[in-house]
Amino acid sequence: MIDDQVVAEDEVRRVLRAIDAGWTTAAPELIADVLRPHFAEEAVVAGPDFAPLASGRDAAVASYADFARMATIVAFEPEEATVHLAETTAVATYRWRIRYTMNDADYDEGGRDLFVLRHDGTRWLVTWRAMLPDPAP
């Protein structure tokens, strides 16, 4: 049982790494196609106040592509995710730091992502995500 849990936690981390690699390295016009397999049809992206910003898989993956179209990512540094499992549900969170340029301004921000994933019998799919930026200094 413990081995199965470790395997499942690693699978969730692989999904999150694939998502991060997809939106930070793929061309903006390809991001949706790269990310779509990792998101459930009913996926929701929430803001820092947990209010929904995007509902549905296409809107969820488009939120990543929209950011990549507007910003030039200089560096994205995610920490290793902490994963909690309950049968076919996983909650994962990790801290990140990002440096990017947008509208001729440079940004250096940090925060935390919170993901909820479900296992559909063959793979882990993101059903909910919230990005929680660190407070401004």
C-alpha positions as CSV (number, residue, x, y, z in Angstrom):
1,M,0.0,0.0,0.0
2,I,2.8,2.4,0.9
3,D,4.5,1.7,-2.4
4,D,1.3,2.4,-4.3
5,Q,1.0,5.7,-2.5
6,V,4.5,6.7,-3.4
7,V,3.9,5.7,-7.0
8,A,0.7,7.8,-7.1
9,E,2.4,10.8,-5.6
10,D,5.2,10.6,-8.1
11,E,2.6,10.3,-10.9
12,V,0.9,13.5,-9.7
13,R,4.3,15.3,-9.5
14,R,5.0,14.2,-13.1
15,V,1.7,15.7,-14.3
16,L,2.5,19.0,-12.6
17,R,6.0,19.1,-14.0
18,A,4.6,18.4,-17.5
19,I,2.1,21.2,-17.1
20,D,4.9,23.6,-16.0
21,A,7.2,22.5,-18.8
22,G,4.4,22.9,-21.3
23,W,3.4,26.5,-20.5
24,T,7.0,27.7,-19.9
25,T,8.6,26.2,-23.0
26,A,6.0,25.6,-25.7
27,A,5.1,28.2,-28.2
28,P,2.0,30.1,-27.1
29,E,-0.1,28.7,-29.9
30,L,0.9,25.1,-28.9
31,I,0.3,25.4,-25.1
32,A,-3.3,24.5,-25.2
33,D,-2.6,21.3,-27.1
34,V,0.3,20.4,-24.8
35,L,-1.7,21.0,-21.6
36,R,-5.2,19.7,-22.6
37,P,-4.4,16.0,-21.9
38,H,-3.6,16.9,-18.2
39,F,-6.9,18.7,-17.5
40,A,-10.4,17.2,-16.8
41,E,-13.3,18.5,-18.9
42,E,-14.7,20.1,-15.8
43,A,-11.5,21.8,-14.7
44,V,-11.7,25.2,-13.0
45,V,-9.0,27.8,-12.5
46,A,-9.6,30.0,-9.5
47,G,-8.0,33.3,-8.4
48,P,-6.3,34.1,-5.1
49,D,-9.8,34.6,-3.5
50,F,-10.8,31.2,-4.9
51,A,-13.4,32.7,-7.2
52,P,-13.6,30.9,-10.5
53,L,-11.6,32.7,-13.3
54,A,-11.9,30.0,-16.0
55,S,-14.3,27.0,-16.2
56,G,-13.9,24.0,-18.4
57,R,-10.8,22.4,-19.9
58,D,-10.4,24.7,-22.8
59,A,-10.7,27.9,-20.7
60,A,-8.3,26.4,-18.1
61,V,-5.6,25.7,-20.6
62,A,-6.2,29.0,-22.5
63,S,-5.4,30.8,-19.3
64,Y,-1.8,29.5,-19.5
65,A,-1.5,30.3,-23.2
66,D,-2.9,33.8,-22.7
67,F,-0.2,34.6,-20.1
68,A,2.5,33.2,-22.4
69,R,1.3,35.4,-25.2
70,M,1.4,38.5,-23.1
71,A,4.7,37.8,-21.2
72,T,8.2,36.8,-21.9
73,I,9.2,34.3,-19.3
74,V,12.8,34.8,-18.1
75,A,12.7,32.0,-15.5
76,F,10.2,29.8,-13.7
77,E,11.4,27.9,-10.6
78,P,8.9,25.6,-9.0
79,E,9.7,23.7,-5.9
80,E,8.8,20.0,-5.5
81,A,5.1,19.5,-4.9
82,T,3.7,18.2,-1.7
83,V,1.0,15.7,-2.5
84,H,-1.8,14.4,-0.3
85,L,-3.9,11.4,-1.6
86,A,-7.3,10.2,-0.7
87,E,-8.3,7.3,-2.9
88,T,-8.8,8.8,-6.4
89,T,-8.3,12.4,-5.3
90,A,-5.0,14.2,-4.9
91,V,-4.3,17.7,-3.5
92,A,-0.9,19.1,-4.5
93,T,0.7,22.4,-3.6
94,Y,4.1,23.9,-4.3
95,R,5.9,27.2,-4.1
96,W,7.3,28.9,-7.2
97,R,9.2,31.9,-8.3
98,I,8.8,33.5,-11.7
99,R,10.7,36.3,-13.5
100,Y,9.1,37.7,-16.7
101,T,8.7,40.8,-18.8
102,M,5.4,42.3,-19.8
103,N,4.6,45.6,-21.4
104,D,8.3,46.7,-21.1
105,A,8.3,46.1,-17.3
106,D,10.2,43.4,-15.5
107,Y,8.5,41.3,-12.8
108,D,9.9,39.0,-10.1
109,E,7.1,37.3,-8.2
110,G,6.6,34.3,-6.0
111,G,3.7,32.4,-4.8
112,R,2.0,29.0,-4.4
113,D,-0.1,26.8,-6.7
114,L,-2.8,24.6,-5.3
115,F,-4.1,21.8,-7.5
116,V,-6.9,19.2,-7.0
117,L,-6.6,16.2,-9.3
118,R,-8.7,13.1,-9.8
119,H,-7.6,9.7,-11.1
120,D,-9.9,8.5,-13.9
121,G,-8.7,4.9,-13.8
122,T,-5.7,5.4,-16.0
123,R,-4.2,8.9,-15.3
124,W,-4.4,11.9,-13.0
125,L,-6.3,14.9,-14.3
126,V,-6.4,18.5,-12.9
127,T,-9.9,19.4,-11.8
128,W,-9.2,22.6,-9.9
129,R,-6.2,25.0,-9.6
130,A,-5.6,28.2,-7.7
131,M,-2.6,30.5,-8.0
132,L,-1.8,32.3,-4.7
133,P,0.8,35.0,-5.2
134,D,2.9,36.1,-2.3
135,P,1.9,39.5,-0.8
136,A,3.8,42.4,-2.3
137,P,6.7,43.5,-0.1
